[in-house]
Amino acid sequence: MSTLRSDRTELDIAVVGGSIAGMATAIRFSKMGYRVAVFDKKKMASQPHKQLCTHFIQPHAVPLLNELGLAHLRGTDCSVSAKAVFVTPGGLIEGPGGYLPDVPDSFALNLERRVLDPAMREAAQECGVHYHDATSVERIEEDEQGWHLHTTSEAGEQSIHARLVVAADGRQSRLAKLLGSEATLYPNERACLFGYFSGIETPQGKPSTFIMHERDLACTYSLVEGRTLLVLFADKARIESWRGTDERMRHFLEYFDALPQGPSTTAAVPLSKLMGYGDYPSQVRQPVVGSVPFVGDAALSLDPMSGVGCGFALSSADLLARSFADRALDKAGIAQGLAEYQQRFCDTILPHVEGICADSLVERNEAFRLKMFQAISADPDLSRKYLAITGRMLLPSEFHADLMRALTRQALSARKAGATSDVAASRPNPPSTALADREVGSF
Ligand SMILES: Cc1cc2nc3c(=O)[nH]c(=O)nc-3n(C[C@H](O)[C@H](O)[C@H](O)COP(=O)(O)OP(=O)(O)OC[C@H]3O[C@@H](n4cnc5c(N)ncnc54)[C@H](O)[C@@H]3O)c2cc1C
């Protein structure tokens, strides 16, 4: 029989959800001197890390590990620092160094969740965060001084009081449901399959390679200990037609082997079963609902093909912590902190949503895409900006203006030469930014 205990110990911050966004939030607030506890419904002894994640951390978020006391995870024994190489219909896109040659250390990180998740919990505990696993938050109630959280665990039911509650409870956010916050959904027309392998030759410099093939994106990531992660985002019909565990693995490896500039998989040895999903629509919620801030997937959970979820989990936690720096946790302080967080979130994270959601659709204007990738691939400055936008180091608008100029130049010189390009023929005026947003997406 369950028991009901009321813990009158006053918490400053109660974080619901103890994965990337929750732990990053807890560490940051704890370092600012607040009394913080995290509640996660999972039992960590049996589920120590998230499995359904291909753990490519975009370069904008890598420096945030330092703020969490996790700089050591950037070492070669824990992760692989990687630049990105894109094989597009219009040619290769790659930079000479990292993502931005003028920004030192601008690399993405292949940092497996089996390493990251326990390290975050350890760092949180070291800086005084109280961590309660196997504890589900069932209800929350607001009063004059903050919130009562009603939890259930093996020990029974409990009521805890905190001045601020942070929703870091993921894509299916229970807090969003309790607070009546609906997500806006965007379709994702690709399914995903991924697996871990040995026996795949690592390319020089261990870049992460993204091959655009037909309507699909095939990704190759080098991992520590000579392992390789292969990830395929493909037309749902293609993946659905690969039936049966062994047949699916065979088709998957053959697909990579046949790719132009893909890795050879003839000596590949599977180290895991294939994992993935059939349907994973993007979803976006308000970053603040009433007086509850939402971070990570609870706020927005986008097509995993964009590889932004872990990075946005880290950066939303960072934005929230910075919005509360030097604030009192009284009514006025909380209201100001939440308003600042909402603004920062809208300015830095939301501008990426439109392009990512456009990428999730498979029907594209192929002639325009070809011209666009030819223009990007041929121009080192545009290539650099394209890489920066995929690494979320630049806002899409900063890239689109330059792309429009390059396409206009391309169309004008084709006209001058007396030729009629597809772009020039179909668009006598420079293409609109709205069209570009739809066609460019983020890849
Ligand atoms: C196939 C796939 C591949 C991906 N690959 C990448 C990638 O390469 N790069 C990248 O950046 N992102 C990737 N992502 C996305 C990334 O995994 C997520 O964005 C990230 O894990 C979100 O972290 P989070 O902390 O916000 O949420 P979650 O990891 O979902 O954590 C939410 C936590 O809240 C807990 N919880 C929920 N409800 C309650 C409750 N009522 N009480 C207590 N606890 C609760 C859950 O147990 C869970 O631990 C991928 C996703 C998928 C599906």
The ligand as a MOL file (V3000), in Angstrom:
LIG
                    3D

  0  0  0     0  0            999 V3000
M  V30 BEGIN CTAB
M  V30 COUNTS 53 58 0 0 0
M  V30 BEGIN ATOM
M  V30 1 C 16.4420 7.9230 -33.4820 0
M  V30 2 C 16.8470 9.2270 -32.8520 0
M  V30 3 C 18.1140 9.7320 -33.1220 0
M  V30 4 C 18.5070 10.9390 -32.5530 0
M  V30 5 N 19.7400 11.3870 -32.8300 0
M  V30 6 C 20.1430 12.5820 -32.3610 0
M  V30 7 C 21.4390 13.0910 -32.6940 0
M  V30 8 O 22.2170 12.4840 -33.4270 0
M  V30 9 N 21.7810 14.2980 -32.1780 0
M  V30 10 C 20.9400 15.0150 -31.3850 0
M  V30 11 O 21.3180 16.1050 -30.9650 0
M  V30 12 N 19.7180 14.5430 -31.0540 0
M  V30 13 C 19.3010 13.3530 -31.5090 0
M  V30 14 N 18.0790 12.8650 -31.1660 0
M  V30 15 C 17.2170 13.6510 -30.2470 0
M  V30 16 C 17.6930 13.5210 -28.7950 0
M  V30 17 O 17.7870 12.1760 -28.4260 0
M  V30 18 C 16.6930 14.2390 -27.8730 0
M  V30 19 O 16.4250 15.5010 -28.4070 0
M  V30 20 C 17.2440 14.4160 -26.4580 0
M  V30 21 O 17.4780 13.1840 -25.8480 0
M  V30 22 C 16.2280 15.1940 -25.6320 0
M  V30 23 O 16.6220 15.2100 -24.2990 0
M  V30 24 P 15.6140 15.6600 -23.1620 0
M  V30 25 O 16.3690 15.6490 -21.8950 0
M  V30 26 O 14.9290 16.9050 -23.5620 0
M  V30 27 O 14.4420 14.5810 -23.1790 0
M  V30 28 P 14.4660 13.0170 -22.9340 0
M  V30 29 O 15.7860 12.4530 -23.2530 0
M  V30 30 O 13.2870 12.4500 -23.6360 0
M  V30 31 O 14.2550 12.8550 -21.3690 0
M  V30 32 C 13.0540 13.0980 -20.7180 0
M  V30 33 C 13.1520 12.4300 -19.3460 0
M  V30 34 O 11.9960 12.7600 -18.5950 0
M  V30 35 C 11.5910 11.6270 -17.8470 0
M  V30 36 N 10.1700 11.7760 -17.5330 0
M  V30 37 C 9.1330 11.8430 -18.3950 0
M  V30 38 N 7.9770 12.0110 -17.7320 0
M  V30 39 C 8.2780 12.0620 -16.4160 0
M  V30 40 C 7.5040 12.2280 -15.2250 0
M  V30 41 N 6.1750 12.3810 -15.2650 0
M  V30 42 N 8.1590 12.2240 -14.0500 0
M  V30 43 C 9.5080 12.0790 -13.9830 0
M  V30 44 N 10.2710 11.9080 -15.0820 0
M  V30 45 C 9.6910 11.9110 -16.2810 0
M  V30 46 C 11.9060 10.4510 -18.7890 0
M  V30 47 O 12.0510 9.2400 -18.0670 0
M  V30 48 C 13.2030 10.8970 -19.4410 0
M  V30 49 O 14.3420 10.4260 -18.7880 0
M  V30 50 C 17.6330 11.6600 -31.7000 0
M  V30 51 C 16.3620 11.1540 -31.4270 0
M  V30 52 C 15.9720 9.9520 -32.0120 0
M  V30 53 C 14.6010 9.4330 -31.7330 0
M  V30 END ATOM
M  V30 BEGIN BOND
M  V30 1 1 1 2
M  V30 2 1 2 3
M  V30 3 2 2 52
M  V30 4 2 3 4
M  V30 5 1 4 5
M  V30 6 1 4 50
M  V30 7 2 5 6
M  V30 8 1 6 7
M  V30 9 1 6 13
M  V30 10 2 7 8
M  V30 11 1 7 9
M  V30 12 1 9 10
M  V30 13 2 10 11
M  V30 14 1 10 12
M  V30 15 2 12 13
M  V30 16 1 13 14
M  V30 17 1 14 15
M  V30 18 1 14 50
M  V30 19 1 15 16
M  V30 20 1 16 17
M  V30 21 1 16 18
M  V30 22 1 18 19
M  V30 23 1 18 20
M  V30 24 1 20 21
M  V30 25 1 20 22
M  V30 26 1 22 23
M  V30 27 1 23 24
M  V30 28 2 24 25
M  V30 29 1 24 26
M  V30 30 1 24 27
M  V30 31 1 27 28
M  V30 32 2 28 29
M  V30 33 1 28 30
M  V30 34 1 28 31
M  V30 35 1 31 32
M  V30 36 1 32 33
M  V30 37 1 33 34
M  V30 38 1 33 48
M  V30 39 1 34 35
M  V30 40 1 35 36
M  V30 41 1 35 46
M  V30 42 1 36 37
M  V30 43 1 36 45
M  V30 44 2 37 38
M  V30 45 1 38 39
M  V30 46 1 39 40
M  V30 47 2 39 45
M  V30 48 1 40 41
M  V30 49 2 40 42
M  V30 50 1 42 43
M  V30 51 2 43 44
M  V30 52 1 44 45
M  V30 53 1 46 47
M  V30 54 1 46 48
M  V30 55 1 48 49
M  V30 56 2 50 51
M  V30 57 1 51 52
M  V30 58 1 52 53
M  V30 END BOND
M  V30 END CTAB
M  END
